[in-house]
Amino acid sequence: MENIVNIVDSDFMPLIGGNDAPSNVVVIDDLSAKPEDEKISVQFNTSKPRLCDLLNSLIDPNIIIAQNDLLIRALRNKNILINYLNLSQRLLEKEITEEDFDNIVSDNVDEYFIKIDKKVSLVELCAMSIILEKIGGEFSVSDVEQMFSLDLSDSVNEIENSKLF
């Protein structure tokens, strides 16, 4: 028997299962099964909220860790944005020249620019969804990428279609 859990929910298939899975099946491979564990397959119908609840219950420690990591990243990125805005204000108020501004920014890139360089995982998507739901409001993909320093380019169509944020 294979080490696979099949969850039937056509809206989530592109986020998790990719192109190899049938269009109405989500495939999550090996939820931390040990090699000596008996392998089982599970298939059922569900809704988007219930799928996130299920994933939360199955990988809850990972979701909590991902939420903490994302919140720390979001706070660091907020500080970077504040640094940039403060420096921009100094330029507008003519406390520094454009040349000074450029030199300060180029000498301290990590303090003034948010890096969007990490691909998003399923666990991070679920954690992000929970965080953004608690914040409320609507966010563009670009807003979320900047907030959490995550590159969502590989998942942008699936994310927008799923209405995760």
N, C-alpha and C positions, 0 to 999 in steps of 0.2 A: 504494500500500500504506500501511496505517496505522502509526503510531509507537506500537505497543502490544506488551507482553509479557503473554501469558495463562498463568497457572499454575493448573492444576487441583488444588484442595485445598479441599474444602468448609468445613473448620474455619476457614480463614484468610480466606475471602471477605468476611465482614462487617468485618474489620479494615481491609482495603485497598480492596476493590472497591466497597463500598457497595451501595445498592439497585438500581443500574442494571445490574449484572453478573448473569448467571445464577447460581443458588444454588451451583453447584459451580465457579465460575471466579473467580480473583483477577485483577484488572486493575491493572497498574502502568503508568502513562502516562509515556513518555519518560524513560528512564534516562540523562539528560544527552546525548541525541543532538544533534548539530549540524544546522542546517537543510539543509546540503549532503550529509549522510549518507544513504545508501540506507536506506529504511525496511524493516523486517522484522517478522514476527510469529512468536512462539514459543509452543508449547503443550505441556505435559507433565504427568504425574502425579508427585506427591511427597508426602513426609510433613512434619509440622511441623518436626522437627529439620533435615531437609534443606532446607526452605524458608528457615529462618534462616541455614543455612550458605550457601545460594545468595545470599541477599540480602547477607550479610556479604561474600562474594567480589565481588559486583557493586558494592556501595557501601561497601566497607571503609573508605576514608578518612572518609566521613561517619559511619559507626558509631563509629569511634575518637574522632572529634571529639565526637559525642553522648555517648559514655561519659565522656569527660573532663569535659564540661559537667555531666552528671548527677552525677558524683562530687563535683565542686566544690560544686554546689548542695546535695547531701546533707550535706557537711561543714559548710557554712554553716548549714544548717537544724539540724544537731546542736548547733552553737554557740548558736543562738537558743533551742533547747530547754533547754540548760544554763543560759543566762542567766535564763530564766523560772523554772526550778527553784531556782536560787540565790536569786532574789528572793523566791520563795514560801517558801523556808526562812527567810529573814530575817524574813518576816512571821510565820511560825509560832513563831519564837524571840523574837518581840516586839522585834526590833531596829528595826522600822519599823511604823507604824500602817497600817491598811487604807487610810486616806486617802493616806498617803505611797506605798503600793503602787500605788494607782490613778493617782496623779499621775505616778509614775515610768514606769509602763506607757504611759499616754496621751501622755506627752511623748517617748517613745522606742519607738514602735510597731514600727519595723523591727528593733529589738534583742530584742523579746519575743514577736512573733507571726510565724508562718510564712505567707507569702502563697502561696495556691494559685491562680495566675492564668494559667498558660500551658497552652494546649491541646497535647495530645500528638500527635506525628507518627509515621509508620511507622518512621522511622529511630530515634526515641527509644524506641518500643516494643521494637524489636529490641535496642537498647543496654540498656534497662532489664531485659529478659529475661536478657541475658548477665550483667549485674551481680548481679541477684537470685539467679540460679542459682549464682553463685560464693559469694555470702553464705550461701546455704542457708536452710532453714526455710520457713515459710509466712507470707505477708503478706496483710493485708486490702487492699482497694482504697484505703481511707482511709490506711493505713500508707504505702502507696506514694505516694499524692498528697502527703502531708506530707513524706516523705523527699526527694522530688524537686521539690516545688512545681509539680506538674503537675495540671491539671484533667482527670480521666479520665471525667467524667460522660457525655460523648458516646459513650464506648466501653466503659462499665462492663459491659454484658451480654456483649458480644463478648469482652472480656478475661477475664471469669470463665468463660465457656464454653470458651475456648481453653486455660485452665490455664497461662497464661504465668507467673503467680506465685501 
